[in-house]
Amino acid sequence: MASSFSLRLSLVSLFTLILALVWAGYGFKQESERVTAGATAAAFPDLYEASIAELQTGLEKGQFTSVDLVKAYFARIDEVNLQGPTLRAVIETNPSALKQAAELDAERRTNGARGPLHGIPILLKDNIATLHSEGMNTTAGSFALLGSVVPRDAHVAAKLRAAGAILLGKANLSEWANFRGIVPSGFSGRGGQASSPYVPLGDPCGSSSGSGIGSAIGLAAAALGSETDGSIVCPSSFNNLVGIKPTIGLTSRDGVVPISEHQDTVGPMARSVTDAAVILSVIAGRDPRDNFTLAQPPVVPDYTKALKKDALRGTRLGVPRKFFDGVNSDVVAAFNASLATMRALGATIVDPADFPDFDEFVASNNETIVLNVDFKVDVNKYISELVEVPTGVKDLADLIAFNIAHADEELVSPFWTDQSQFITSENTTVDQAFFDAVAADKDLGATRGIDATLKAFKLNAILLPTDVSSTPAAIAGYPIVTVPLGFLPADTPLAPAEPVRESGPNQPFGLSFLGTAFSEFDLVSFAFAYEQATHTRLKQLAFAEAIPKTQLADVVGR
């Protein structure tokens, strides 16, 4: 009897031991899988901040593919664009993007990468033409151009495509690049009202609003914007980004819905100076279809060679203080602190270094004259060169009539009803006053403005808060590089949403480096040195709901 009981006890003990070992093994397997999954997720770059180089490294190592990247970015767009915080950053995604990504993945396996943008998804502002056959529209945000057939890629889009970039989608914008009328930044008929990822319902600035939002929170690796006066640098500033507004003629405007041939330019908006430099190196260059590009130096620099941490040593940088009237005191304080940083990096700061023609510059109305006339001429020319326009609009007068006929889509109450800029432009003519204004702008902005200031104070560049930096460079046709400078305090009151808020807690703002024509290489180097010394961008993230959750770990292998 005792022997039988001992046997049964031994069997039970053995069974218990086996069960424990099996369960322990299962638990170990589960924990191992969890740790492995965590390690795998950690091995992927965080798409909120991932640099082009990090993405390229992952692609080269085979950790993920360009197809994975496109899927992840599409999912991130879905999370926050029309759902959640409804940022309305993207008007449409490219239905051919996955096919392009697969082809570029195959090419990488067979021939290697074309260069640093091979397989990298980039957003384009919706005034930059892309091949109609691949399924995306080019509309400047307006229903008037919906379905229009462009003759070819914009020159900058073609250069991105040739470099292996994936044209991920079209970013929302202030309709007609903010030249329709007095309308809040970031609104277009097609895209609706875009808003900031840093301040709920905050002003994203414009007109490259969606390009700014999309780059800021990782809806793409980076984006292209365009600027006439402030439309790259302001949304870069408000969205905590690096933006490069190139010299007129460094990047082609062919295939870009225009405002003014005298002031329009196309440039990158990215999360780092390095990424912006990579993209600028690809899109810069001459184009026979844009005769302004024929004035650029014969060889376009590789702007990535400007990325030197000691670039500020021995430089002289000037501060034109007269531009500071009305600038937020927190912005001024951060700007003044940046001067100390740059002194510590070896720069001499000349403060003040005011424009000798400042009073004339402020009093001038020449820019308004130039833009009003240019827009009518240039937009009529753009529409005339389209292969097909299903809405039947042929010119600016037709655009005005279209908006009236489709007021429920375009002139939407209560905030978006105005098209006074259109009407003013339609009533202009090319006359001597226009030519005089063009010449006066060049004189005030360049000859007696930026160039005279650089010469008088023996400066390498000019420094300004980005909020007040755009107009001198706009009328001169000169470059700006803006980098993150700081954020409004966390206790900043939320301004009323009408429909977007002018300011609020943690709203970003930027620092601008300005120079003479085709001085981008130097400006990039100064901006990089400052960026690397401060790393301001990640001191404040977007508000939680505006940060997409999807990461590469969620799509790789699925």
C-alpha positions as CSV (number, residue, x, y, z in Angstrom):
1,M,0.0,0.0,0.0
2,A,2.7,2.5,1.0
3,S,4.8,1.4,-2.1
4,S,1.8,2.1,-4.4
5,F,1.2,5.5,-2.8
6,S,4.9,6.4,-3.3
7,L,4.7,5.4,-6.9
8,R,1.6,7.5,-7.5
9,L,3.3,10.4,-5.7
10,S,6.4,10.0,-7.9
11,L,4.3,10.0,-11.0
12,V,2.4,13.1,-9.9
13,S,5.6,14.8,-9.1
14,L,7.1,13.9,-12.5
15,F,4.0,15.1,-14.3
16,T,4.1,18.4,-12.3
17,L,7.7,18.8,-13.1
18,I,7.1,18.3,-16.8
19,L,4.1,20.7,-16.8
20,A,6.2,23.3,-15.0
21,L,9.0,22.9,-17.5
22,V,6.6,23.2,-20.4
23,W,4.9,26.2,-18.9
24,A,8.3,27.8,-18.2
25,G,9.4,27.1,-21.7
26,Y,6.2,28.7,-23.1
27,G,6.7,31.7,-20.8
28,F,10.3,32.0,-21.9
29,K,9.2,31.8,-25.5
30,Q,6.6,34.5,-25.0
31,E,9.1,36.7,-23.1
32,S,11.7,36.0,-25.8
33,E,9.3,37.0,-28.5
34,R,8.4,40.2,-26.6
35,V,12.0,41.1,-26.1
36,T,12.8,40.3,-29.8
37,A,9.8,42.4,-30.9
38,G,10.9,45.3,-28.7
39,A,14.5,45.0,-30.0
40,T,13.2,44.9,-33.6
41,A,11.1,48.0,-33.0
42,A,14.0,49.7,-31.5
43,A,16.2,48.8,-34.5
44,F,13.8,50.7,-36.8
45,P,14.2,54.4,-37.1
46,D,11.4,56.4,-35.4
47,L,9.4,57.9,-38.3
48,Y,8.6,61.0,-36.3
49,E,12.2,62.1,-36.6
50,A,13.9,59.6,-38.9
51,S,16.6,61.3,-41.1
52,I,17.0,60.5,-44.8
53,A,20.4,58.9,-43.9
54,E,18.8,56.6,-41.3
55,L,16.1,55.5,-43.7
56,Q,18.7,54.9,-46.4
57,T,20.8,52.8,-44.0
58,G,17.8,50.7,-43.1
59,L,17.0,50.2,-46.8
60,E,20.6,49.2,-47.6
61,K,20.7,46.7,-44.7
62,G,17.5,45.2,-45.8
63,Q,15.8,45.9,-42.4
64,F,12.8,47.3,-44.4
65,T,11.9,48.2,-47.9
66,S,10.6,51.3,-49.7
67,V,7.2,49.5,-49.9
68,D,7.3,49.2,-46.1
69,L,8.1,52.9,-45.9
70,V,5.2,53.9,-48.1
71,K,2.8,51.7,-46.2
72,A,3.9,53.2,-42.9
73,Y,3.7,56.8,-44.1
74,F,0.2,56.1,-45.6
75,A,-1.0,54.7,-42.3
76,R,0.5,57.7,-40.4
77,I,-1.4,60.1,-42.8
78,D,-4.6,58.2,-42.3
79,E,-4.2,58.5,-38.5
80,V,-4.1,62.3,-38.3
81,N,-5.1,63.8,-41.6
82,L,-8.9,63.4,-41.6
83,Q,-9.2,61.5,-38.3
84,G,-8.1,62.3,-34.8
85,P,-6.8,65.9,-34.8
86,T,-7.9,66.3,-38.5
87,L,-4.7,68.3,-39.4
88,R,-5.6,68.2,-43.1
89,A,-2.0,68.2,-44.2
90,V,-2.4,66.1,-47.3
91,I,-4.9,66.6,-50.1
92,E,-4.2,63.3,-51.8
93,T,-1.8,60.4,-51.8
94,N,-0.2,58.9,-54.9
95,P,-2.0,55.8,-56.0
96,S,1.2,54.8,-57.9
97,A,3.5,55.1,-54.9
98,L,3.5,51.5,-53.9
99,K,4.2,50.4,-57.4
100,Q,7.0,52.9,-57.7
101,A,8.4,51.7,-54.3
102,A,8.4,48.1,-55.4
103,E,10.2,49.0,-58.6
104,L,12.8,51.0,-56.7
105,D,13.3,48.1,-54.3
106,A,13.9,45.8,-57.2
107,E,16.3,48.3,-58.7
108,R,18.2,48.5,-55.4
109,R,18.6,44.8,-55.3
110,T,19.9,44.6,-58.9
111,N,21.9,47.7,-59.4
112,G,22.2,49.4,-56.0
113,A,20.9,52.8,-55.0
114,R,20.9,55.8,-57.4
115,G,21.8,58.1,-54.5
116,P,20.7,59.4,-51.1
117,L,17.0,59.8,-52.1
118,H,16.6,56.3,-53.7
119,G,13.3,54.9,-52.3
120,I,12.7,57.9,-50.0
121,P,9.1,59.2,-49.9
122,I,8.7,62.9,-50.3
123,L,5.5,65.1,-50.2
124,L,5.0,67.8,-52.8
125,K,3.0,71.0,-52.3
126,D,-0.1,70.8,-54.5
127,N,1.1,73.5,-56.8
128,I,4.0,71.4,-58.1
129,A,3.0,69.4,-61.1
130,T,3.3,65.6,-61.3
131,L,2.5,63.3,-64.2
132,H,-1.3,63.1,-64.6
133,S,-1.0,59.5,-65.7
134,E,0.2,58.3,-62.2
135,G,-3.1,59.4,-60.7
136,M,-2.4,62.7,-58.8
137,N,-3.9,66.1,-59.4
138,T,-2.1,69.4,-59.4
139,T,-4.6,72.1,-58.4
140,A,-3.1,74.7,-56.1
141,G,-5.9,73.5,-53.7
142,S,-8.7,74.7,-56.0
143,F,-11.6,72.8,-57.5
144,A,-11.1,74.9,-60.6
145,L,-8.1,72.8,-61.6
146,L,-9.4,69.4,-60.5
147,G,-8.7,66.9,-63.2
148,S,-6.5,69.2,-65.2
149,V,-3.8,67.4,-67.2
150,V,-0.3,68.9,-66.9
151,P,2.1,68.5,-69.8
152,R,4.8,67.0,-67.7
153,D,6.3,66.8,-64.3
154,A,7.4,70.1,-62.8
155,H,11.2,70.3,-63.3
156,V,11.8,69.8,-59.5
157,A,9.5,66.8,-59.4
158,A,11.3,65.3,-62.4
159,K,14.7,65.8,-60.7
160,L,13.4,64.1,-57.5
161,R,12.0,61.2,-59.6
162,A,15.3,60.8,-61.4
163,A,17.1,60.7,-58.1
164,G,14.9,57.8,-57.0
165,A,12.6,59.6,-54.6
166,I,9.0,58.4,-54.3
167,L,6.4,61.2,-54.8
168,L,4.2,60.2,-51.9
169,G,1.4,62.7,-52.3
170,K,0.2,66.3,-52.6
171,A,0.3,68.5,-49.5
172,N,-2.4,70.9,-48.6
173,L,-1.7,74.6,-48.9
174,S,-3.2,78.1,-48.7
175,E,-5.2,78.0,-51.9
176,W,-3.4,79.6,-54.9
177,A,-0.4,79.9,-52.5
178,N,-2.4,82.4,-50.4
179,F,-3.1,84.8,-53.4
180,R,-6.8,84.4,-53.7
181,G,-7.8,86.9,-51.0
182,I,-7.8,87.4,-47.2
183,V,-8.2,83.9,-46.1
184,P,-6.7,82.0,-43.1
185,S,-3.4,80.3,-43.8
186,G,-3.7,76.6,-44.6
187,F,-7.1,76.7,-46.2
188,S,-7.9,75.3,-49.7
189,G,-11.2,74.4,-51.2
190,R,-10.0,70.8,-51.9
191,G,-8.0,70.3,-48.7
192,G,-10.0,72.2,-46.1
193,Q,-8.5,74.1,-43.2
194,A,-5.1,72.7,-42.1
195,S,-3.9,73.2,-38.6
196,S,-0.8,73.0,-36.5
197,P,0.5,69.8,-34.9
198,Y,1.9,71.9,-32.0
199,V,-1.1,74.0,-31.0
200,P,-4.5,72.4,-31.3
201,L,-6.3,74.3,-34.1
202,G,-3.2,76.5,-34.3
203,D,-2.2,78.5,-37.4
204,P,0.2,76.3,-39.4
205,C,1.3,79.4,-41.4
206,G,1.4,79.2,-45.2
207,S,1.2,78.9,-47.9
208,S,3.2,75.6,-47.7
209,S,1.1,74.6,-44.7
210,G,0.7,70.9,-45.4
211,S,4.4,70.5,-46.4
212,G,5.3,71.9,-43.0
213,I,2.8,69.8,-41.0
214,G,3.7,66.6,-42.9
215,S,7.4,67.0,-42.4
216,A,7.1,68.0,-38.7
217,I,5.4,64.8,-37.6
218,G,6.8,62.3,-40.1
219,L,4.1,61.9,-42.6
220,A,6.9,61.7,-45.1
221,A,10.7,61.9,-45.0
222,A,10.5,65.6,-46.0
223,A,8.6,67.9,-48.4
224,L,8.9,70.5,-51.1
225,G,7.3,73.9,-50.6
226,S,7.3,77.1,-52.7
227,E,7.8,80.7,-51.6
228,T,6.9,84.1,-53.0
229,D,7.2,85.9,-49.7
230,G,7.3,83.7,-46.6
231,S,5.6,80.6,-47.8
232,I,8.5,78.2,-47.0
233,V,10.1,80.0,-44.1
234,C,7.0,80.8,-42.1
235,P,5.4,77.3,-42.1
236,S,8.9,75.9,-41.4
237,S,9.1,78.3,-38.4
238,F,5.6,77.5,-37.1
239,N,6.2,73.7,-37.6
240,N,9.6,73.5,-36.0
241,L,11.5,72.7,-39.2
242,V,14.5,73.6,-41.4
243,G,13.4,75.4,-44.5
244,I,15.5,76.6,-47.4
245,K,14.1,79.4,-49.6
246,P,16.5,79.4,-52.5
247,T,17.7,82.3,-54.6
248,I,15.3,83.0,-57.5
249,G,16.8,80.9,-60.3
250,L,18.5,78.2,-58.3
251,T,15.5,75.9,-58.7
252,S,13.2,75.9,-61.7
253,R,9.6,77.0,-61.4
254,D,8.6,75.2,-64.6
255,G,5.4,73.3,-63.8
256,V,4.7,75.1,-60.6
257,V,1.4,77.0,-60.4
258,P,2.7,80.6,-60.2
259,I,2.2,83.9,-58.4
260,S,5.2,85.8,-59.7
261,E,8.2,85.0,-61.9
262,H,10.1,87.7,-60.1
263,Q,9.7,86.2,-56.6
264,D,8.6,82.5,-56.8
265,T,11.0,79.8,-55.8
266,V,10.9,76.1,-54.7
267,G,12.8,74.6,-51.8
268,P,12.9,71.8,-49.2
269,M,11.2,71.7,-45.8
270,A,12.8,69.1,-43.5
271,R,13.6,68.0,-40.0
272,S,17.3,68.8,-40.2
273,V,19.7,71.0,-42.1
274,T,21.3,67.8,-43.5
275,D,18.1,66.5,-45.0
276,A,17.3,69.9,-46.5
277,A,20.8,70.1,-48.0
278,V,20.4,66.6,-49.6
279,I,17.2,67.6,-51.3
280,L,18.4,71.0,-52.4
281,S,21.4,69.4,-54.0
282,V,19.1,67.2,-56.1
283,I,16.5,69.9,-57.2
284,A,18.8,72.7,-57.9
285,G,20.0,73.3,-61.5
286,R,19.4,74.9,-64.8
287,D,16.3,74.4,-66.8
288,P,15.8,75.9,-70.3
289,R,12.1,76.3,-69.5
290,D,12.9,78.8,-66.8
291,N,15.3,81.4,-68.0
292,F,15.9,82.7,-64.5
293,T,17.9,79.5,-63.8
294,L,20.3,80.4,-66.6
295,A,21.8,83.1,-64.2
296,Q,22.9,80.5,-61.6
297,P,26.6,79.5,-61.3
298,P,27.6,76.9,-63.9
299,V,28.2,74.2,-61.3
300,V,25.6,73.6,-58.5
301,P,27.4,72.9,-55.3
302,D,26.9,69.7,-53.3
303,Y,25.3,71.4,-50.3
304,T,26.0,68.4,-48.1
305,K,29.7,69.5,-48.2
306,A,28.7,72.7,-46.3
307,L,27.7,70.6,-43.3
308,K,30.6,71.7,-40.9
309,K,30.1,72.1,-37.2
310,D,32.8,74.8,-37.0
311,A,31.4,76.9,-39.9
312,L,30.6,79.9,-37.7
313,R,34.2,80.4,-36.5
314,G,35.5,83.6,-37.9
315,T,32.2,84.8,-39.5
316,R,30.6,88.2,-39.1
317,L,26.8,88.1,-38.7
318,G,24.7,91.2,-38.6
319,V,21.4,92.0,-36.8
320,P,19.1,94.6,-38.4
321,R,17.2,95.6,-35.3
322,K,14.8,98.0,-37.0
323,F,12.9,94.9,-38.3
324,F,12.1,93.8,-34.7
325,D,9.1,96.2,-34.1
326,G,6.1,94.1,-33.0
327,V,8.1,90.8,-32.6
328,N,6.9,88.7,-29.6
329,S,9.1,89.3,-26.6
330,D,9.7,85.6,-26.0
331,V,10.9,85.3,-29.6
332,V,13.3,88.3,-29.1
333,A,14.6,86.8,-25.9
334,A,15.3,83.5,-27.6
335,F,16.9,85.3,-30.6
336,N,19.2,87.2,-28.2
337,A,20.2,84.0,-26.5
338,S,21.1,82.5,-29.9
339,L,23.5,85.4,-30.5
340,A,25.4,84.3,-27.4
341,T,25.5,80.7,-28.7
342,M,26.9,81.9,-32.0
343,R,29.5,84.0,-30.3
344,A,30.6,81.0,-28.4
345,L,30.9,79.2,-31.7
346,G,33.4,81.8,-32.9
347,A,31.2,84.3,-34.7
348,T,31.4,88.1,-34.4
349,I,27.9,89.6,-34.0
350,V,27.4,93.1,-35.4
351,D,24.3,94.4,-33.5
352,P,22.7,96.6,-34.8
353,A,23.5,96.3,-38.5
354,D,20.5,98.1,-39.9
355,F,19.6,98.4,-43.6
356,P,20.7,101.8,-44.9
357,D,17.4,102.1,-46.9
358,F,15.1,100.7,-44.1
359,D,12.7,103.6,-44.0
360,E,12.2,103.6,-47.8
361,F,11.9,99.8,-47.7
362,V,9.1,99.9,-45.1
363,A,7.2,102.7,-47.0
364,S,7.4,101.0,-50.4
365,N,4.4,99.5,-52.1
366,N,6.3,98.1,-55.0
367,E,6.0,94.4,-54.1
368,T,2.2,94.7,-54.2
369,I,2.3,96.2,-57.7
370,V,4.7,93.5,-58.9
371,L,2.8,90.5,-57.5
372,N,-0.7,91.8,-58.7
373,V,0.5,92.2,-62.2
374,D,2.7,89.1,-62.3
375,F,-0.1,86.8,-61.0
376,K,-2.5,87.7,-63.8
377,V,0.1,87.2,-66.5
378,D,1.7,84.1,-65.1
379,V,-1.4,82.2,-64.0
380,N,-3.0,82.8,-67.4
381,K,0.1,81.4,-69.0
382,Y,0.1,78.4,-66.8
383,I,-3.5,77.5,-67.5
384,S,-3.0,78.0,-71.3
385,E,-0.2,75.4,-71.3
386,L,-2.3,72.7,-69.6
387,V,-3.3,69.8,-71.9
388,E,-6.8,69.7,-70.6
389,V,-8.9,71.6,-68.0
390,P,-12.3,69.8,-67.4
391,T,-13.8,72.7,-65.6
392,G,-13.3,74.9,-68.7
393,V,-11.4,77.7,-67.0
394,K,-9.1,79.5,-69.3
395,D,-7.8,82.5,-67.3
396,L,-8.0,84.5,-64.1
397,A,-11.4,86.0,-65.0
398,D,-12.7,82.4,-65.3
399,L,-11.3,81.5,-62.0
400,I,-13.2,84.3,-60.3
401,A,-16.4,83.3,-62.0
402,F,-15.8,79.6,-61.1
403,N,-15.5,80.5,-57.4
404,I,-18.7,82.5,-57.5
405,A,-20.5,79.6,-59.2
406,H,-19.1,77.1,-56.8
407,A,-19.2,79.2,-53.6
408,D,-20.3,76.2,-51.5
409,E,-16.9,74.6,-52.2
410,E,-14.6,77.6,-52.6
411,L,-16.0,80.7,-50.9
412,V,-17.1,79.0,-47.8
413,S,-18.7,80.9,-44.9
414,P,-17.8,82.2,-42.5
415,F,-14.0,82.4,-42.8
416,W,-13.1,81.6,-46.4
417,T,-15.3,83.8,-48.6
418,D,-12.8,86.3,-49.9
419,Q,-11.2,86.5,-53.4
420,S,-10.3,90.2,-53.4
421,Q,-6.7,89.5,-54.4
422,F,-7.9,87.7,-57.5
423,I,-10.2,90.7,-58.4
424,T,-7.4,93.2,-57.8
425,S,-5.0,91.3,-60.0
426,E,-7.5,90.8,-62.8
427,N,-7.8,94.6,-63.0
428,T,-4.1,95.2,-63.6
429,T,-2.2,95.8,-66.8
430,V,1.5,95.5,-67.7
431,D,2.5,99.2,-67.8
432,Q,5.5,101.4,-66.9
433,A,4.5,101.5,-63.3
434,F,4.9,97.8,-63.2
435,F,8.4,97.9,-64.7
436,D,9.4,100.7,-62.4
437,A,8.2,98.7,-59.4
438,V,10.2,95.6,-60.5
439,A,13.3,97.8,-60.7
440,A,12.6,99.5,-57.4
441,D,12.2,96.2,-55.6
442,K,15.6,95.0,-56.8
443,D,17.2,98.3,-55.8
444,L,15.5,98.4,-52.3
445,G,15.8,94.7,-51.5
446,A,19.1,93.9,-53.0
447,T,21.4,96.8,-54.1
448,R,20.6,99.2,-51.2
449,G,19.1,96.5,-48.9
450,I,20.8,93.2,-48.3
451,D,23.9,93.8,-50.4
452,A,24.5,97.2,-49.0
453,T,24.1,96.0,-45.4
454,L,26.5,93.0,-46.0
455,K,29.0,95.4,-47.5
456,A,28.7,98.2,-45.0
457,F,29.2,96.0,-42.0
458,K,31.5,93.4,-43.7
459,L,29.1,90.6,-43.0
460,N,28.9,87.0,-44.1
461,A,25.2,86.8,-43.4
462,I,22.2,88.6,-41.8
463,L,20.3,87.2,-38.8
464,L,16.6,87.8,-38.1
465,P,13.7,86.1,-36.3
466,T,12.0,84.1,-39.1
467,D,8.7,85.9,-38.5
468,V,10.2,89.1,-40.0
469,S,12.8,87.7,-42.3
470,S,10.9,87.0,-45.6
471,T,10.2,90.3,-47.3
472,P,13.7,91.7,-47.8
473,A,14.8,88.4,-49.4
474,A,11.5,88.1,-51.3
475,I,11.9,91.4,-53.2
476,A,15.6,90.9,-53.7
477,G,15.2,87.3,-54.9
478,Y,17.8,86.2,-52.3
479,P,18.0,83.1,-50.1
480,I,17.0,82.3,-46.6
481,V,17.7,79.3,-44.4
482,T,15.5,79.0,-41.3
483,V,16.2,76.6,-38.4
484,P,14.2,76.0,-35.1
485,L,14.9,78.6,-32.5
486,G,12.5,78.0,-29.7
487,F,8.9,77.7,-28.5
488,L,6.4,80.0,-26.8
489,P,6.1,79.3,-23.1
490,A,3.8,76.5,-21.9
491,D,1.7,79.1,-20.1
492,T,1.0,81.1,-23.3
493,P,-2.8,81.6,-23.5
494,L,-4.6,79.9,-26.3
495,A,-5.8,82.5,-28.8
496,P,-9.3,82.0,-30.0
497,A,-9.8,79.7,-33.0
498,E,-11.0,81.9,-35.8
499,P,-10.8,79.3,-37.4
500,V,-7.2,78.8,-36.4
501,R,-5.4,80.2,-33.4
502,E,-2.7,82.9,-33.9
503,S,-0.7,81.5,-31.0
504,G,-0.7,79.1,-28.1
505,P,1.5,77.1,-25.7
506,N,4.6,75.5,-27.2
507,Q,4.2,77.2,-30.6
508,P,7.5,76.9,-32.4
509,F,9.4,79.8,-34.0
510,G,12.6,80.0,-36.1
511,L,15.9,81.8,-36.7
512,S,16.8,82.9,-40.2
513,F,20.1,83.3,-42.0
514,L,19.9,85.6,-45.0
515,G,22.6,86.3,-47.7
516,T,23.2,87.6,-51.2
517,A,22.3,85.8,-54.4
518,F,23.4,82.1,-54.6
519,S,25.0,82.2,-51.1
520,E,23.0,79.0,-50.1
521,F,26.2,77.0,-49.4
522,D,27.4,79.5,-46.8
523,L,23.9,79.9,-45.2
524,V,23.5,76.1,-45.0
525,S,26.9,75.8,-43.3
526,F,26.0,78.5,-40.7
527,A,22.6,77.0,-40.1
528,F,24.1,73.6,-39.6
529,A,26.7,74.8,-37.1
530,Y,24.0,76.5,-35.1
531,E,21.6,73.5,-35.3
532,Q,24.3,71.0,-34.1
533,A,25.2,73.2,-31.2
534,T,21.6,73.6,-30.0
535,H,19.4,70.7,-31.2
536,T,16.3,72.8,-30.6
537,R,13.8,70.7,-32.6
538,L,13.3,67.8,-30.2
539,K,13.0,70.0,-27.1
540,Q,9.3,70.1,-27.8
541,L,7.2,67.5,-29.5
542,A,3.9,68.0,-31.3
543,F,0.8,67.6,-29.0
544,A,0.1,63.9,-28.3
545,E,-2.9,63.4,-30.6
546,A,-1.0,64.9,-33.5
547,I,1.8,62.3,-33.3
548,P,0.9,59.2,-35.5
549,K,1.5,55.9,-33.8
550,T,2.3,53.7,-36.8
551,Q,5.9,52.7,-37.0
552,L,7.9,50.5,-39.4
553,A,7.6,47.6,-36.9
554,D,3.8,47.7,-37.5
555,V,4.2,47.0,-41.3
556,V,7.4,45.1,-41.9
557,G,6.6,41.5,-42.7
558,R,2.9,42.0,-42.7
